[in-house]
Structure formats: structure tokens, C-alpha cells
Amino acid sequence: MQSIGAGVFELKDADEKTWYRMVYLARIEDTIYVLDCFEKDTAKTERKDLNTATSRLSQVKQRILEERRHEKRKPKQ
């Protein structure tokens, strides 16, 4: 889903009543980050769901950056 960010994908499924979506960031090192999961009644993804995933992507990127900075500061043994 380039509308959210590079490396972000959407997993879709549906039944007779509802559409199901999971928006996730492809694996970084050994972790897959799920940015949002939701149900909806139409094929179109609502703006609020896109905004949630975009915000969470920012949080994940910030956390990864902080973890990498912290790793660099650790004294080598």
C-alpha cells in the first residue's frame, strides 16, 4: 500500500457480510509489524483507517531508529 508507505502491504478477506483487512509492514529484521486490523462493509478503505496505519508506521519507524541508536551506545564487550 504505497498510499501508507513503502513496504506496507494489505491482507484482504471477505465473507457474505463483511470485508476484513490487515495492514502490515513487511518484515524488518525478524519482526513483522501489524499496523492495523479492521472490518468494513464496503470495498473502499476509509480515510481514518489509512490515517491509523500511517500514524502507526511513523511510530514503528521512530521506535526502530531509537533502538538502533541505543545499540550503538552500548559498550562493546
VENNORDA-V930360 format. One record per run of one state. SS is the DSSP state (H for helix, E for strand, C for the rest). FROM is the first residue (numbers start at 1). TO is the last residue. If there is no record, write none. Layout:
SS|FROM|TO ; SS|FROM|TO
//
This chain:
C|1|7 ; E|8|14 ; C|15|18 ; E|19|28 ; C|29|30 ; E|31|40 ; C|41|46 ; H|47|73 ; C|74|77
//
